[in-house]
Amino acid sequence: MTDDSEPSPPAPASEIDASFQATNQSRAQQLLALLENDYDALLARLSAHLSSPEAAADALHDVYVKLRAEPFIGELRNPPAYLYRMAVNLAKNRSRSDWHTVNMDDARLSEFPDSAPDQESAALAVDEMNRALQALHALPAQRQAIFLAKWRDEKSQGEIAAEFGLHKRSVQKDLARAEAHLRKILRRPRRPF
């Protein structure tokens, strides 16, 4: 009779490998199944090793993607250790590629002009947008709908004419009137054609 209070020791690596090879699945499929079963333990161990749960999750995702591509995998002595080492190596590769894309010193970065608007420009832009929206809402409903169909929905004048049951020339006139109204409100000169 056995004592159920003592946990059984983990199976040695050779037993895991023997059970691993007993199935008809490819080694990549078997590793995928092992990854699914041991995901939480691998994530915790990798998080500690990489000092980042996000990097560990990314590495395990990379392992999953790589294994789904069915790469050739030779004999394995210790499949769990193989998965862990694969994740560590993929995390290192990702870190190296990230380093190459971000490795600019501060002096070179300061040479690039800041294209973000200052506070005054941003406030003026918000005010102009609010005035444009108010002017747009002040248009008659059909003219507003035609204007939005042209500039928001990017429809041609022919499509708009068909949608509203108008002649193309009527659509052109409504668009011209709407644009003239908006230019007046926004104090913009008529643009040359």
C-alpha positions in Angstrom: 0.0 0.0 0.0 1.4 3.4 -0.9 1.2 6.6 1.2 -0.8 9.2 -0.8 0.4 12.1 1.4 3.8 12.2 -0.2 4.0 13.7 -3.7 5.6 11.6 -6.3 8.9 12.9 -7.6 9.0 14.4 -11.1 9.7 12.0 -13.9 13.3 11.9 -15.0 14.2 13.5 -18.3 14.7 10.1 -20.0 11.1 9.1 -19.0 9.7 12.3 -20.4 11.6 11.9 -23.6 10.4 8.3 -23.9 6.8 9.3 -23.4 7.4 12.2 -25.8 8.5 9.9 -28.6 5.7 7.4 -28.0 3.0 9.5 -29.8 2.6 9.8 -33.6 2.8 13.6 -33.5 5.9 15.4 -34.8 8.3 16.7 -32.3 7.1 20.3 -33.0 3.5 19.3 -32.3 4.6 17.5 -29.1 6.5 20.6 -28.0 3.4 22.7 -28.7 1.4 20.4 -26.5 4.1 20.7 -23.8 4.1 24.5 -24.2 0.3 24.6 -23.7 0.5 22.3 -20.6 3.5 24.0 -18.9 2.8 27.6 -20.1 2.2 29.1 -16.6 5.4 27.5 -15.2 7.4 28.5 -18.2 6.1 32.1 -18.0 7.0 32.4 -14.3 10.5 31.0 -14.9 11.1 33.2 -17.9 9.7 36.3 -16.2 12.2 35.8 -13.4 15.1 35.2 -15.9 14.2 38.1 -18.2 13.1 40.4 -15.4 10.0 41.2 -17.4 6.6 39.4 -17.7 6.0 41.2 -21.0 9.3 40.0 -22.5 8.6 36.5 -21.2 5.1 36.4 -22.8 6.6 37.8 -26.1 9.2 35.1 -26.0 6.7 32.3 -25.4 4.6 33.7 -28.2 7.7 33.6 -30.5 8.2 30.0 -29.5 4.6 29.2 -30.3 4.9 30.8 -33.8 8.2 29.1 -34.5 6.8 25.7 -33.5 3.6 26.2 -35.6 5.9 26.5 -38.6 6.9 22.8 -38.0 10.7 23.2 -38.0 12.9 20.1 -38.0 13.7 19.1 -34.5 16.2 16.3 -33.8 16.2 14.0 -30.8 15.5 15.7 -27.5 16.9 14.6 -24.2 14.9 17.0 -22.1 11.9 18.6 -23.9 11.0 21.1 -21.1 14.6 22.4 -21.0 14.5 22.6 -24.8 11.4 24.8 -24.7 12.9 27.0 -22.0 16.2 27.4 -23.9 14.3 28.2 -27.1 12.3 30.9 -25.4 15.5 32.4 -23.8 17.3 32.4 -27.2 14.3 34.0 -29.0 14.1 36.7 -26.3 17.8 37.5 -26.8 17.3 37.7 -30.5 14.3 40.1 -30.1 16.4 42.2 -27.6 19.2 42.4 -30.1 17.0 43.4 -33.0 15.3 46.0 -30.7 18.7 47.4 -29.7 19.7 47.9 -33.4 16.5 49.8 -34.1 16.7 52.1 -31.0 20.5 52.6 -30.6 20.8 56.3 -31.3 22.6 58.5 -28.8 20.9 61.6 -27.4 23.2 64.0 -29.3 22.0 62.6 -32.6 18.4 62.6 -31.5 18.6 66.3 -30.5 19.5 67.1 -34.1 16.0 66.2 -35.3 13.5 69.1 -35.1 10.4 68.6 -32.9 7.5 68.8 -35.3 4.9 68.8 -32.5 2.9 72.0 -32.3 3.4 74.4 -29.4 0.6 75.1 -27.0 -0.6 78.2 -28.8 -0.7 76.5 -32.2 -2.6 73.6 -30.7 -5.1 75.9 -29.1 -5.6 77.8 -32.4 -6.1 74.5 -34.2 -8.7 73.4 -31.7 -10.5 76.7 -32.0 -10.5 76.5 -35.8 -11.8 73.0 -35.8 -14.7 74.0 -33.5 -15.5 76.9 -35.8 -15.5 74.6 -38.8 -17.8 72.1 -37.1 -20.2 74.8 -36.1 -20.2 76.2 -39.7 -20.7 72.7 -41.1 -23.7 72.1 -38.7 -25.2 75.5 -39.8 -25.5 74.3 -43.4 -28.8 73.0 -44.7 -29.2 69.3 -44.1 -28.8 68.2 -47.8 -25.8 70.5 -48.4 -24.2 69.2 -45.2 -24.8 65.6 -46.3 -23.4 66.3 -49.8 -20.3 67.9 -48.3 -19.7 65.0 -45.9 -20.2 62.5 -48.7 -17.5 64.2 -50.8 -14.9 64.9 -48.1 -15.6 62.3 -45.4 -16.8 59.4 -47.5 -14.6 60.3 -50.5 -17.4 59.7 -53.0 -17.2 61.1 -56.5 -19.7 63.8 -57.6 -21.4 61.2 -59.9 -21.9 58.8 -56.9 -23.3 61.6 -54.8 -25.6 62.7 -57.6 -26.9 59.2 -57.9 -27.3 58.8 -54.2 -29.3 62.0 -53.7 -31.2 61.9 -57.1 -29.6 65.1 -58.3 -27.8 66.3 -61.4 -24.1 66.3 -61.2 -24.1 70.1 -61.7 -26.4 70.5 -58.7 -23.9 68.6 -56.6 -21.1 70.8 -57.8 -23.1 73.9 -56.9 -23.9 72.6 -53.4 -20.3 71.7 -52.8 -19.1 75.1 -54.0 -21.6 76.9 -51.7 -20.6 74.7 -48.7 -16.9 75.4 -49.3 -17.5 79.1 -49.7 -19.5 79.2 -46.4 -16.7 77.3 -44.6 -14.0 79.6 -46.1 -15.9 82.7 -45.0 -16.2 81.4 -41.4 -12.6 80.2 -41.3 -11.3 83.4 -43.0 -9.6 81.4 -45.7 -9.0 82.8 -49.2 -10.4 80.9 -52.1 -7.7 78.6 -53.4 -6.6 79.0 -57.0 -7.4 76.0 -59.3 
